[in-house]
Structure formats: C-alpha cells, structure tokens
Amino acid sequence: MSDDVSSQGIRLPIKLVVVTNLIAFGAAASLVILAYIGIFPFQDPLGLYRILPGDILMDFIWVWIIAGFTGILTYLVTPYLANFFIMIHRIQTRGMYEYHIQAREDVNDEVDLSRSLIVPAFVSLGFSLTLVNMSQGPSSLFVTENFDSLPTGVAEPLLASMPILFVLILIAGFISIVFAPAWLLEDMGIICEKKVVGGTSDIEGIGNWYLTLLKGFAGISTILAYVFISMDMITWFQLLPTYTVEVPIWLFLIPVVVVVLSPLFALAPISVSYLFYVRAYKRNSLNLSQQLNRMGVKKATVEVKSTDH
C-alpha cells in the first residue's frame, strides 16, 4: 500500500502529515502538562484564546477542529476562489491578457514542499507577527495577563514570543484557504498570454503569479520577525536585575526558538488542509474547467522553442 494520498497525479506523503502533526501534538501536550502542574503560566479559566471556550487543553483541540473546518472549506470553495483570482488578475492587468488552460500531460506527482507547505507556514508567521504587534492584537486574541505574575525580565520574552506561536497555529489553517486557489491554478496549468511588440507572446502562469507575491510576503515577514526579536532582546537585557542575570538567560532563547520553529508547528494544520486539497483536486479542477469554458477559456498548447548555444 502506498504511503501517499493521490488524486490525478498530485500526491501528499502521509508520512509528512503524520510527522508534522506529531511534532505539533507533542509541543501542545508538553505545554498542557506544564500548565496543569503550575510551571507554565497558563492558568486563566479562559485558557489561551479569549475567542474560544475551554481551558488550555481545549485550546489545542480547537486548533485541529479549525484545521478540519478549513480543510472542508478548501474542498468546497477552492474552484470558485480560483475563478475569483483570475478575475482579480484580469482587473489588475486591465484586461490585457488572454487566458488558457495549458494542454499538457498530468501534473508532476512529486510534492514541492517549498510551494505546498513551507511557504504558507512562513506567511502564517508574518500574519501572526502583524496581529501580535497591533495595539490590541495580543489582548483581544490571546490571554496575556497570565505573564504579569512573572518577574521582570522573565515575563517579557514569554509575552513577546508565546502569542506569536499560538496565534500562528490558530490561523495557519485559514492561510491555506488563500493558497489553495493558487495551487489549483498552477496545478491545472491556467496561463495568460499577452501579445507584445514583435509578435511574440508574454506567457505566465496565474497560480505562479499569486504564489510569487505570497513568497515575497513570507520572506519579508520572516526577516522582520528576526529584526523585531533582536531589538526586543536588547531591551530585555536592560530590564534584568544584575543579581538575576544568570538564572533567566535561557529565556532569551525562547523567542528565537519560537520564530525559528513556529513555521514547523504551523505545518500541522496546513498539512490537514492540503490533504483535503489533494482529495478534492479532480473534482475542483473539473469544476473550474467548466467555469472557464463558460467564460470562453479553452485549452491551448504552449510551444517552447529551443535555441542552440
């Protein structure tokens, strides 16, 4: 039996889904245990998230419930969102392109992790960093007063890093809804063609156009995350009393570890949504093809001329 889930040539290794979710589950279980025995400061009856009912245990259960919900949305709405993406592209380019469905053999059966999972994880990091740095962001989503009881110099690193981690894993599944239409456009080979001076054609993939924008956001947001954490660390050092410097030094590693590893934790809900995407690919590609055919978009063969060097 294959370890992959396959749908019309697109495969997602089940081992990848299992490993990423085990990593996230292990981290969540550790924090739940530390909170219940009183070591980690999450003891507010509200748990971690103000917007969700339950204690810290239920908070992590909610993460997978939301991942399943976003996966179902991915299954149902992806072809309609993909069509909407084409409309946005048409408006942005002022209708200067003609659209085609590239006639080609079935898509590659290898999963490009940099496209499928890793980039959405870093985009999730960027959005969570933005939410946490908003004036009311942490206090409206995440219970922060639990850190008030900690000594000065100890609370600050946790207050800066924990909201990033927990807001990230909460929203990661929703990020997949943005990526799924771009994946579908790319996997189906939806392209646009612009006639330019000289009679040659300027051709690009619609899905790749969107994914390039998202990759740029992921790269910029990751750099900003490291910059903000580095600047905060200087402030934290200044807040530490001189006689306690040796004790909490390890706490300065927490924000760094969170920023580095949080995209890895985000892979868990993202992989769940991608699993639904793979399962729905045949259905969604047929649905989108029908929508495009009604718009007059037909299949076209792209000829690539080779040049001798």
MIKEDO-647877 format. One record per residue (C-alpha): x, y, z; residue number from 1. Coordinates in steps of 0.2 Angstrom, whole numbers, plus 5000, padded with zeros to 4 digits. Example, Ala and Ser with C-alpha at 12.3 -4.5 7.8 and 13.67 -1.06 7.14 Angstrom:
2
{lolum {5062,4978,5039},1}
{lolum {5068,4995,5036},2}
END
This chain:
309
{lolum {5000,5000,5000},1}
{lolum {5007,5017,4996},2}
{lolum {5011,5030,5009},3}
{lolum {5004,5044,4998},4}
{lolum {4987,5051,4996},5}
{lolum {4985,5053,4977},6}
{lolum {4972,5062,4966},7}
{lolum {4975,5064,4947},8}
{lolum {4994,5064,4949},9}
{lolum {4995,5075,4965},10}
{lolum {5002,5066,4979},11}
{lolum {5005,5071,4998},12}
{lolum {5015,5059,5008},13}
{lolum {5005,5053,5023},14}
{lolum {5021,5052,5032},15}
{lolum {5023,5070,5031},16}
{lolum {5006,5074,5038},17}
{lolum {5009,5061,5052},18}
{lolum {5026,5068,5057},19}
{lolum {5021,5087,5056},20}
{lolum {5005,5083,5067},21}
{lolum {5015,5073,5079},22}
{lolum {5028,5087,5082},23}
{lolum {5014,5100,5085},24}
{lolum {5004,5087,5096},25}
{lolum {5020,5084,5106},26}
{lolum {5023,5103,5109},27}
{lolum {5005,5106,5113},28}
{lolum {5005,5091,5125},29}
{lolum {5020,5097,5134},30}
{lolum {5013,5115,5137},31}
{lolum {4997,5107,5143},32}
{lolum {5006,5097,5156},33}
{lolum {5017,5111,5161},34}
{lolum {5002,5122,5163},35}
{lolum {4992,5109,5173},36}
{lolum {5006,5106,5186},37}
{lolum {5008,5125,5188},38}
{lolum {5025,5128,5179},39}
{lolum {5019,5137,5164},40}
{lolum {5008,5152,5167},41}
{lolum {4993,5147,5158},42}
{lolum {4980,5145,5172},43}
{lolum {4967,5158,5167},44}
{lolum {4950,5150,5166},45}
{lolum {4949,5157,5148},46}
{lolum {4964,5146,5143},47}
{lolum {4975,5154,5129},48}
{lolum {4962,5161,5117},49}
{lolum {4949,5174,5123},50}
{lolum {4938,5170,5107},51}
{lolum {4937,5151,5111},52}
{lolum {4928,5142,5125},53}
{lolum {4938,5130,5136},54}
{lolum {4954,5128,5145},55}
{lolum {4972,5126,5138},56}
{lolum {4968,5108,5133},57}
{lolum {4953,5113,5123},58}
{lolum {4963,5127,5115},59}
{lolum {4974,5114,5107},60}
{lolum {4959,5103,5102},61}
{lolum {4952,5118,5094},62}
{lolum {4967,5120,5083},63}
{lolum {4964,5103,5075},64}
{lolum {4945,5106,5074},65}
{lolum {4948,5123,5065},66}
{lolum {4961,5114,5053},67}
{lolum {4947,5101,5049},68}
{lolum {4935,5115,5046},69}
{lolum {4946,5125,5034},70}
{lolum {4950,5109,5025},71}
{lolum {4932,5106,5022},72}
{lolum {4931,5124,5015},73}
{lolum {4946,5121,5004},74}
{lolum {4937,5106,4997},75}
{lolum {4921,5116,4994},76}
{lolum {4926,5133,4988},77}
{lolum {4943,5132,4980},78}
{lolum {4937,5132,4962},79}
{lolum {4926,5147,4965},80}
{lolum {4940,5156,4973},81}
{lolum {4952,5152,4959},82}
{lolum {4940,5159,4947},83}
{lolum {4939,5175,4958},84}
{lolum {4958,5175,4957},85}
{lolum {4958,5175,4938},86}
{lolum {4945,5190,4939},87}
{lolum {4957,5200,4951},88}
{lolum {4971,5196,4939},89}
{lolum {4961,5202,4924},90}
{lolum {4957,5218,4933},91}
{lolum {4974,5221,4939},92}
{lolum {4982,5219,4922},93}
{lolum {4967,5229,4914},94}
{lolum {4961,5215,4903},95}
{lolum {4977,5215,4893},96}
{lolum {4979,5196,4894},97}
{lolum {4970,5181,4886},98}
{lolum {4968,5166,4897},99}
{lolum {4970,5147,4893},100}
{lolum {4971,5130,4901},101}
{lolum {4988,5123,4896},102}
{lolum {4986,5107,4887},103}
{lolum {4999,5095,4895},104}
{lolum {5002,5078,4902},105}
{lolum {4996,5075,4920},106}
{lolum {5005,5086,4933},107}
{lolum {5020,5080,4942},108}
{lolum {5017,5068,4956},109}
{lolum {5030,5074,4967},110}
{lolum {5025,5087,4980},111}
{lolum {5035,5103,4980},112}
{lolum {5036,5107,4999},113}
{lolum {5043,5124,4996},114}
{lolum {5027,5128,4987},115}
{lolum {5014,5117,4995},116}
{lolum {5018,5119,5014},117}
{lolum {5033,5128,5019},118}
{lolum {5028,5145,5011},119}
{lolum {5011,5145,5019},120}
{lolum {5019,5142,5036},121}
{lolum {5030,5157,5034},122}
{lolum {5016,5168,5028},123}
{lolum {5007,5162,5044},124}
{lolum {5022,5168,5054},125}
{lolum {5020,5185,5045},126}
{lolum {5002,5187,5049},127}
{lolum {5004,5181,5067},128}
{lolum {5018,5194,5069},129}
{lolum {5007,5208,5062},130}
{lolum {4992,5203,5073},131}
{lolum {5003,5202,5089},132}
{lolum {5011,5219,5085},133}
{lolum {4994,5228,5083},134}
{lolum {4990,5238,5099},135}
{lolum {4975,5227,5104},136}
{lolum {4981,5211,5094},137}
{lolum {4988,5201,5108},138}
{lolum {4975,5206,5122},139}
{lolum {4960,5203,5110},140}
{lolum {4965,5186,5104},141}
{lolum {4977,5179,5117},142}
{lolum {4977,5179,5136},143}
{lolum {4992,5190,5141},144}
{lolum {4989,5194,5159},145}
{lolum {4995,5177,5165},146}
{lolum {5013,5183,5162},147}
{lolum {5010,5198,5175},148}
{lolum {5015,5187,5189},149}
{lolum {5032,5183,5182},150}
{lolum {5047,5193,5187},151}
{lolum {5053,5207,5177},152}
{lolum {5065,5201,5163},153}
{lolum {5056,5184,5163},154}
{lolum {5039,5189,5158},155}
{lolum {5045,5200,5143},156}
{lolum {5052,5186,5132},157}
{lolum {5037,5175,5135},158}
{lolum {5025,5189,5132},159}
{lolum {5033,5193,5115},160}
{lolum {5035,5175,5109},161}
{lolum {5021,5165,5115},162}
{lolum {5007,5175,5107},163}
{lolum {5016,5173,5090},164}
{lolum {5017,5154,5092},165}
{lolum {4999,5152,5097},166}
{lolum {4991,5164,5086},167}
{lolum {5001,5157,5072},168}
{lolum {4995,5139,5074},169}
{lolum {4977,5146,5076},170}
{lolum {4977,5155,5059},171}
{lolum {4988,5143,5049},172}
{lolum {4973,5133,5043},173}
{lolum {4964,5149,5037},174}
{lolum {4980,5154,5027},175}
{lolum {4978,5138,5017},176}
{lolum {4962,5144,5010},177}
{lolum {4971,5158,5002},178}
{lolum {4984,5146,4995},179}
{lolum {4973,5133,4988},180}
{lolum {4966,5143,4973},181}
{lolum {4984,5147,4968},182}
{lolum {4989,5129,4970},183}
{lolum {4974,5124,4959},184}
{lolum {4978,5137,4946},185}
{lolum {4996,5131,4945},186}
{lolum {4992,5113,4945},187}
{lolum {4979,5114,4931},188}
{lolum {4991,5125,4921},189}
{lolum {4980,5140,4920},190}
{lolum {4990,5153,4910},191}
{lolum {4988,5170,4902},192}
{lolum {4995,5177,4886},193}
{lolum {4999,5195,4881},194}
{lolum {5004,5200,4864},195}
{lolum {5019,5211,4864},196}
{lolum {5028,5221,4850},197}
{lolum {5036,5210,4838},198}
{lolum {5023,5197,4838},199}
{lolum {5030,5186,4852},200}
{lolum {5019,5181,4867},201}
{lolum {5022,5185,4885},202}
{lolum {5015,5170,4894},203}
{lolum {5014,5167,4913},204}
{lolum {5005,5155,4925},205}
{lolum {4991,5164,4935},206}
{lolum {4995,5152,4950},207}
{lolum {5013,5156,4950},208}
{lolum {5009,5175,4949},209}
{lolum {5000,5174,4965},210}
{lolum {5012,5162,4973},211}
{lolum {5027,5174,4969},212}
{lolum {5018,5188,4978},213}
{lolum {5015,5176,4994},214}
{lolum {5033,5170,4994},215}
{lolum {5038,5189,4994},216}
{lolum {5027,5192,5009},217}
{lolum {5034,5176,5018},218}
{lolum {5052,5182,5015},219}
{lolum {5049,5200,5021},220}
{lolum {5039,5195,5036},221}
{lolum {5052,5182,5041},222}
{lolum {5066,5195,5041},223}
{lolum {5055,5207,5050},224}
{lolum {5052,5194,5063},225}
{lolum {5070,5192,5067},226}
{lolum {5074,5210,5067},227}
{lolum {5060,5214,5080},228}
{lolum {5065,5199,5091},229}
{lolum {5083,5205,5090},230}
{lolum {5078,5223,5095},231}
{lolum {5067,5216,5109},232}
{lolum {5081,5206,5116},233}
{lolum {5092,5222,5119},234}
{lolum {5078,5229,5129},235}
{lolum {5075,5213,5139},236}
{lolum {5094,5213,5144},237}
{lolum {5092,5231,5151},238}
{lolum {5077,5226,5161},239}
{lolum {5086,5211,5170},240}
{lolum {5092,5215,5188},241}
{lolum {5110,5212,5189},242}
{lolum {5109,5199,5203},243}
{lolum {5097,5188,5192},244}
{lolum {5106,5188,5176},245}
{lolum {5112,5170,5177},246}
{lolum {5095,5162,5180},247}
{lolum {5084,5168,5166},248}
{lolum {5097,5169,5152},249}
{lolum {5089,5153,5144},250}
{lolum {5073,5163,5142},251}
{lolum {5081,5173,5129},252}
{lolum {5082,5158,5118},253}
{lolum {5063,5156,5119},254}
{lolum {5058,5170,5106},255}
{lolum {5072,5164,5094},256}
{lolum {5066,5146,5095},257}
{lolum {5048,5151,5093},258}
{lolum {5052,5162,5077},259}
{lolum {5063,5148,5070},260}
{lolum {5051,5133,5074},261}
{lolum {5034,5141,5074},262}
{lolum {5033,5138,5055},263}
{lolum {5036,5120,5058},264}
{lolum {5022,5119,5070},265}
{lolum {5011,5128,5058},266}
{lolum {5014,5114,5045},267}
{lolum {5002,5103,5055},268}
{lolum {4985,5112,5052},269}
{lolum {4992,5117,5034},270}
{lolum {4995,5099,5030},271}
{lolum {4977,5094,5035},272}
{lolum {4970,5107,5023},273}
{lolum {4982,5102,5010},274}
{lolum {4976,5084,5012},275}
{lolum {4958,5090,5008},276}
{lolum {4965,5099,4993},277}
{lolum {4973,5083,4986},278}
{lolum {4957,5073,4989},279}
{lolum {4947,5087,4980},280}
{lolum {4959,5090,4966},281}
{lolum {4950,5080,4952},282}
{lolum {4933,5087,4957},283}
{lolum {4939,5105,4959},284}
{lolum {4949,5105,4943},285}
{lolum {4933,5099,4933},286}
{lolum {4923,5112,4942},287}
{lolum {4935,5126,4937},288}
{lolum {4937,5120,4919},289}
{lolum {4918,5120,4917},290}
{lolum {4918,5138,4924},291}
{lolum {4932,5144,4912},292}
{lolum {4924,5135,4897},293}
{lolum {4908,5145,4900},294}
{lolum {4919,5161,4900},295}
{lolum {4927,5155,4883},296}
{lolum {4943,5150,4891},297}
{lolum {4949,5134,4881},298}
{lolum {4964,5123,4881},299}
{lolum {4980,5128,4872},300}
{lolum {4996,5120,4868},301}
{lolum {5011,5130,4873},302}
{lolum {5026,5128,4861},303}
{lolum {5043,5131,4869},304}
{lolum {5056,5135,4856},305}
{lolum {5074,5129,4860},306}
{lolum {5089,5139,4855},307}
{lolum {5106,5132,4851},308}
{lolum {5121,5140,4861},309}
END
